[in-house]
Amino acid sequence: MCSSTNSSSSKTCVRRQRSSPRQKLWQLDITYHCSIIGTCLTLKELRQVAKKFDLALKDEMSDYELHGAFVNSACTPNEPTRHIHKLLEKKYSQTIRTFSKATTEKEVVRLWDESLDSGNVGAAFWAILTGSEASVLFLQRVIGEIHMLSHISGASTRSDIRSLGKLRDQQVLARDTYDKNSKLMEKRLRKKDMEIADLRAENERHFQEIQELKISRQRLHELEQEGKCAQLELMVENVTGQFYKALSRANQSEKSTREFEQRVELLEFEKLSAEKNADEYQMQLKAVEATLNRMLDSHCADKCELSNTSACPLSDLKGMNVLYVGGRASQSAHLRAMVEQCNGGFIYHDGGRHDGRQRLDSVLAQADTVVFPMDCVSHDAYYCIKKHCERLDKKLVMIPHASLSAFAKGLEEVAA
């Protein structure tokens, strides 16, 4: 085994003269092994190699220990090291062919800059280290940029983890609130159903009384026809009074029944609205969790087999410039990271707090689509944006509120 050295400290390393067109992994300077293992291979690939060759690695071995074990063995041309070399050659074959066509260092520098812009850093790094000769100055630049990218990636990951934790807390709170509201609504509906059943039973009783009174009235009419009106006059008055009282009670019961039915309909509408809002928040949380999980997955930093396919959980904006107007300025850094991870450009305007109308007109001209939260934007900015998008037929996406989850859901609509 050979010891590893931090690649960032090797500022004076000089590449050896090569006798063959391409170098093997174990032939490279050991100062490059740490950067190669950490940048060009995923932890999943390392664990697969360890399992394939039945290496004596602990089951509970941390990612750092796994990385260090392969770095220390990279200078020895054993079977695992040879397998890793073949894996890298196959994995980055297209990039290797591209770099091999470069005849001057200027062309190699240009290809490296393009790889940095596109995110294809691991492939370009492997092609440069094992390919044609390059100057010490250029190699120092490449090593330095790889080192700084690791710092940037770590800082971004920590920020995303904090955001994900907050979103999960919000999800738990939303679910608890929804469960409480659902139970309360069901209890109130059961109570109203019982009240409606009682009123309907009472209404049925009143209806029967009315039917009996109608029969009595018919009998009175028959008695009048028989000439017995004088004897039954008092009875008629009493029965008539009872009839009108019963009719009044029946009308009042029917009115109360209608009022309770209207209240029940209103409660059912409120329940449906609450369920709709809960579903919308759930969809927003799932969208942002899928985006953040993709951003936190180390395999996503390399060439993912799901990239640019329908199976990829991350929306592809295909280079569109997304203008976000209003909201909270403190969230703009997170929103920018989400848009750029989705292969898009991000432009921000605070909706008129500090940025003026003239700048709004300027950024509107640069944008391919516009997103703004309806609860956190000025009326002047809203009418300006709407008029501009209608005139130039640009896509306008209005999200319900200024949050990371709502913005992530809006990006799905932009990319659709």
TORKE-448587 format. One line per 10 residues: number of its first residue (from 0); for each residue z, y, x of C-alpha. Coordinates in Angstrom, 2 decimals. Layout:
BEGIN
NUM	Z/Y/X; ...;
***
This chain:
BEGIN
0	0.00/0.00/0.00; -0.58/3.60/1.20; 1.41/6.72/0.31; -0.03/9.46/-1.94; 0.01/13.21/-1.32; -0.18/16.09/-3.83; -3.83/17.15/-4.04; -2.95/20.86/-4.46; -1.31/21.01/-1.01; -4.38/19.70/0.84;
10	-6.18/22.99/1.41; -7.57/22.08/4.87; -8.91/18.60/4.12; -12.32/17.84/5.63; -14.64/15.22/4.25; -15.84/12.51/6.59; -19.46/12.10/7.57; -20.88/9.26/5.52; -23.10/6.49/6.63; -24.13/5.59/3.05;
20	-25.27/7.75/0.13; -22.08/7.19/-1.92; -18.44/6.60/-1.03; -16.15/3.94/-2.47; -12.78/4.88/-3.97; -10.81/3.32/-1.10; -13.06/5.10/1.46; -12.13/8.57/0.19; -9.40/10.65/1.80; -6.03/9.58/0.32;
30	-5.35/13.22/-0.64; -7.96/12.85/-3.39; -6.54/9.69/-4.96; -3.86/11.40/-7.08; -6.36/13.85/-8.60; -8.94/11.09/-9.21; -6.51/8.72/-10.94; -5.01/11.54/-13.04; -8.27/13.32/-13.96; -10.97/10.63/-14.16;
40	-8.98/7.81/-15.85; -6.92/7.73/-19.02; -3.50/6.10/-19.26; -5.00/3.59/-21.70; -7.60/2.56/-19.12; -4.93/2.19/-16.42; -2.81/-0.06/-18.64; -5.88/-2.16/-19.48; -6.59/-2.66/-15.77; -2.95/-3.60/-15.13;
50	-3.07/-6.14/-17.96; -6.44/-7.53/-16.84; -5.21/-8.33/-13.33; -1.70/-9.31/-14.46; -0.06/-6.78/-12.17; 3.71/-7.04/-11.80; 4.38/-3.86/-13.78; 7.48/-3.38/-15.89; 6.93/-3.28/-19.65; 8.99/-0.13/-19.85;
60	7.14/1.53/-16.95; 6.64/5.26/-17.66; 3.26/7.01/-17.51; 4.30/8.68/-14.25; 5.28/5.34/-12.65; 2.01/3.74/-13.78; 0.04/6.64/-12.31; 1.92/6.45/-9.00; 1.40/2.70/-8.66; -2.40/3.01/-8.93;
70	-2.50/6.07/-6.63; -0.63/4.16/-3.92; -2.99/1.17/-4.15; -6.23/3.20/-4.28; -6.70/3.14/-0.48; -6.80/-0.69/-0.43; -10.06/-2.44/-1.46; -8.28/-5.05/-3.57; -9.57/-6.43/-6.88; -7.91/-3.80/-9.14;
80	-9.19/-0.95/-6.92; -12.73/-2.39/-6.86; -12.60/-2.79/-10.65; -11.51/0.85/-11.06; -14.36/1.99/-8.82; -16.91/0.05/-10.88; -15.36/1.40/-14.08; -15.72/5.01/-12.89; -19.30/4.43/-11.70; -20.27/3.01/-15.11;
90	-18.26/5.54/-17.10; -19.81/8.56/-15.35; -23.25/7.12/-14.52; -25.16/9.85/-16.36; -23.28/12.67/-14.60; -23.68/10.89/-11.22; -27.44/10.76/-11.72; -27.49/14.46/-12.59; -25.55/15.45/-9.46; -27.61/13.12/-7.26;
100	-30.72/15.13/-8.11; -29.18/18.29/-6.61; -30.73/19.00/-3.20; -28.62/22.02/-2.20; -24.95/22.91/-2.45; -25.91/25.88/-4.63; -27.22/23.46/-7.26; -24.03/21.36/-6.99; -21.91/24.51/-7.52; -23.98/25.40/-10.59;
110	-23.52/21.89/-12.05; -19.76/22.09/-11.39; -19.51/25.45/-13.21; -21.42/24.02/-16.17; -19.06/21.02/-16.25; -16.03/23.33/-16.34; -17.52/25.23/-19.29; -18.36/22.04/-21.21; -15.09/20.22/-20.43; -16.83/17.38/-18.56;
120	-14.49/17.89/-15.59; -13.56/14.27/-14.77; -17.17/13.11/-14.47; -18.22/16.06/-12.30; -15.14/15.67/-10.07; -15.94/12.00/-9.41; -19.63/12.73/-8.77; -18.83/15.48/-6.23; -16.21/13.49/-4.29; -18.35/10.35/-4.01;
130	-21.79/11.97/-3.90; -23.70/14.17/-1.47; -21.99/16.23/1.21; -20.35/19.55/0.24; -18.71/22.26/2.30; -14.95/22.33/2.88; -14.73/25.70/1.11; -16.36/24.34/-2.04; -14.17/21.21/-1.99; -11.08/23.40/-1.73;
140	-12.26/25.36/-4.76; -12.85/22.14/-6.77; -9.42/20.71/-5.89; -7.75/24.03/-6.74; -9.43/24.28/-10.14; -8.53/20.67/-10.97; -4.91/21.43/-10.04; -4.78/24.55/-12.26; -6.39/22.72/-15.18; -3.49/20.25/-15.13;
150	-1.02/23.17/-15.44; -2.99/24.75/-18.30; -3.24/21.42/-20.14; 0.52/20.85/-19.83; 1.38/24.32/-21.18; -1.03/23.92/-24.10; 0.38/20.48/-24.94; 3.95/21.77/-25.03; 2.93/24.60/-27.36; 1.09/22.19/-29.66;
160	4.08/19.84/-29.77; 6.35/22.69/-30.88; 3.86/23.71/-33.58; 3.54/20.11/-34.76; 7.32/19.79/-35.00; 7.53/22.92/-37.18; 4.75/21.66/-39.43; 6.47/18.31/-39.87; 9.70/20.10/-40.82; 7.75/22.12/-43.37;
170	6.20/18.92/-44.71; 9.63/17.31/-45.22; 10.90/20.47/-46.95; 7.82/20.58/-49.21; 8.23/16.93/-50.16; 11.93/17.39/-50.95; 11.15/20.44/-53.09; 8.38/18.59/-54.90; 10.65/15.59/-55.60; 13.42/17.84/-56.94;
180	11.01/19.80/-59.15; 9.41/16.60/-60.44; 12.77/15.08/-61.38; 13.88/18.30/-63.08; 10.57/18.56/-64.96; 10.76/14.94/-66.12; 14.31/15.47/-67.35; 13.31/18.59/-69.29; 10.27/16.83/-70.77; 12.40/13.89/-71.92;
190	14.79/16.33/-73.60; 11.92/18.15/-75.33; 10.42/14.84/-76.47; 13.73/13.94/-78.10; 13.92/17.35/-79.80; 10.36/16.99/-81.08; 11.13/13.51/-82.43; 14.20/14.87/-84.27; 12.19/17.73/-85.74; 9.43/15.40/-86.86;
200	11.99/13.13/-88.53; 13.53/16.12/-90.28; 10.08/17.31/-91.31; 9.39/13.87/-92.77; 12.60/14.06/-94.79; 11.62/17.48/-96.10; 8.19/16.16/-97.00; 9.79/13.38/-99.01; 12.01/15.91/-100.77; 8.95/17.96/-101.64;
210	7.25/14.89/-103.06; 10.33/14.13/-105.18; 10.42/17.73/-106.40; 6.75/17.55/-107.34; 7.51/14.43/-109.38; 10.42/16.23/-111.06; 8.20/19.19/-111.82; 5.66/16.87/-113.40; 8.38/15.33/-115.54; 9.48/18.82/-116.64;
220	5.95/19.63/-117.58; 5.83/16.49/-119.69; 9.12/17.39/-121.38; 7.75/20.85/-122.20; 4.81/19.21/-123.81; 7.16/17.16/-125.97; 9.00/20.29/-127.22; 12.21/19.86/-125.26; 11.92/23.08/-123.21; 15.05/24.62/-124.68;
230	17.22/21.71/-123.65; 15.80/21.46/-120.14; 15.46/25.18/-119.31; 18.57/25.25/-117.14; 17.52/22.07/-115.37; 14.09/23.55/-114.62; 15.60/26.63/-113.02; 17.86/24.53/-110.83; 15.10/22.19/-109.80; 12.75/25.10/-109.10;
240	15.35/26.77/-106.89; 15.90/23.53/-105.00; 12.16/23.15/-104.62; 11.66/26.56/-103.02; 14.66/26.10/-100.75; 13.33/22.75/-99.56; 9.86/24.24/-99.11; 11.33/27.08/-97.04; 13.26/24.61/-94.86; 10.11/22.53/-94.41;
250	8.09/25.58/-93.36; 10.81/26.59/-90.92; 10.92/23.07/-89.47; 7.14/23.00/-89.09; 7.25/26.37/-87.31; 9.97/25.13/-84.94; 7.95/21.99/-84.24; 4.90/24.07/-83.26; 7.03/26.27/-80.99; 8.50/23.23/-79.22;
260	5.05/21.69/-78.80; 3.80/24.93/-77.24; 6.78/24.95/-74.85; 6.06/21.34/-73.89; 2.41/22.19/-73.19; 3.55/25.10/-71.00; 5.94/22.84/-69.07; 3.19/20.25/-68.56; 0.88/22.99/-67.25; 3.56/24.18/-64.82;
270	4.08/20.59/-63.63; 0.34/20.11/-63.03; 0.22/23.42/-61.14; 3.16/22.36/-58.95; 1.51/18.99/-58.24; -1.76/20.75/-57.35; 0.05/23.09/-54.92; 1.88/20.14/-53.36; -1.40/18.23/-52.92; -3.00/21.29/-51.32;
280	-0.11/21.66/-48.84; -0.31/17.91/-48.11; -4.05/18.16/-47.35; -3.45/21.18/-45.08; -0.66/19.39/-43.20; -2.80/16.27/-42.75; -5.69/18.39/-41.42; -3.59/20.20/-38.83; -1.76/16.98/-37.84; -5.10/15.26/-37.25;
290	-6.28/18.26/-35.17; -3.08/18.47/-33.11; -2.90/14.71/-32.59; -6.48/14.80/-31.31; -5.59/17.73/-28.99; -2.49/15.91/-27.70; -4.29/12.63/-27.06; -5.01/12.37/-23.31; -8.09/10.23/-24.06; -9.64/13.22/-25.84;
300	-9.74/15.16/-22.54; -12.37/12.73/-21.22; -15.64/11.50/-22.75; -14.40/10.04/-26.06; -16.53/7.40/-27.74; -15.87/9.09/-31.11; -17.03/12.55/-30.02; -19.86/14.03/-32.09; -19.66/11.15/-34.61; -18.55/11.01/-38.23;
310	-15.48/8.99/-37.14; -14.13/11.87/-35.05; -11.05/13.40/-36.82; -11.78/16.82/-35.36; -14.23/19.12/-37.14; -17.27/20.13/-35.06; -18.10/23.84/-35.43; -21.22/23.36/-33.25; -20.76/26.60/-31.31; -20.24/28.87/-34.36;
320	-18.29/32.11/-33.88; -15.38/32.17/-36.36; -13.92/35.61/-37.21; -10.30/35.57/-38.48; -9.24/38.81/-40.18; -5.61/39.65/-41.05; -2.74/37.18/-40.83; -0.13/37.30/-38.10; -1.18/38.41/-34.62; 1.39/36.05/-33.07;
330	-0.60/33.06/-34.39; -3.94/34.13/-32.90; -3.44/32.12/-29.68; -2.83/28.91/-31.66; -5.78/29.61/-33.96; -8.02/30.25/-30.96; -6.99/26.91/-29.40; -7.81/25.08/-32.64; -11.26/26.71/-32.96; -12.20/26.16/-29.32;
340	-11.06/22.52/-29.55; -13.47/22.21/-32.49; -16.35/23.44/-30.28; -16.40/26.98/-31.69; -15.79/30.57/-30.64; -12.82/32.59/-31.97; -12.78/36.32/-32.79; -9.68/38.07/-34.15; -9.19/41.33/-36.08; -5.74/42.28/-37.41;
350	-7.12/43.63/-40.70; -6.43/47.32/-40.01; -2.91/47.48/-38.57; -4.07/48.46/-35.10; -7.76/47.52/-35.00; -9.91/50.14/-36.72; -12.78/49.95/-39.21; -15.32/50.56/-36.44; -14.20/47.44/-34.55; -14.29/45.43/-37.80;
360	-17.98/46.31/-38.25; -18.62/45.29/-34.65; -16.92/41.88/-34.82; -18.51/41.14/-38.20; -21.89/41.46/-36.54; -20.87/38.89/-33.91; -19.44/36.33/-36.37; -21.30/33.39/-37.90; -18.58/32.80/-40.50; -15.46/34.70/-41.62;
370	-12.00/33.32/-42.52; -9.12/35.38/-43.88; -5.78/34.70/-45.66; -5.65/36.17/-49.16; -1.94/37.00/-48.85; -2.15/38.94/-45.57; -5.20/41.26/-45.45; -5.80/44.85/-46.59; -7.96/45.70/-49.61; -10.26/47.83/-47.48;
380	-10.86/44.98/-45.02; -11.43/42.52/-47.88; -14.14/44.62/-49.58; -15.80/45.41/-46.23; -15.92/41.69/-45.30; -17.18/40.61/-48.73; -19.94/43.22/-48.76; -21.04/42.33/-45.23; -21.14/38.55/-45.89; -23.08/38.98/-49.15;
390	-25.61/41.24/-47.46; -26.24/38.94/-44.48; -25.63/35.65/-46.35; -22.75/34.66/-44.05; -20.22/32.03/-45.02; -16.88/33.46/-46.25; -13.83/31.15/-46.41; -10.71/32.46/-48.15; -7.52/30.52/-47.39; -4.42/30.86/-49.64;
400	-1.98/32.06/-46.98; -1.59/32.85/-43.28; -0.45/29.55/-41.76; -1.73/27.06/-39.19; -2.05/24.35/-41.84; -4.13/26.53/-44.19; -6.34/27.61/-41.28; -6.90/23.98/-40.20; -7.96/23.11/-43.76; -10.27/26.15/-43.75;
410	-11.96/24.93/-40.54; -12.92/21.72/-42.37; -14.72/23.87/-44.98; -16.42/25.91/-42.23; -17.65/22.77/-40.47; -18.77/21.08/-43.72;
***
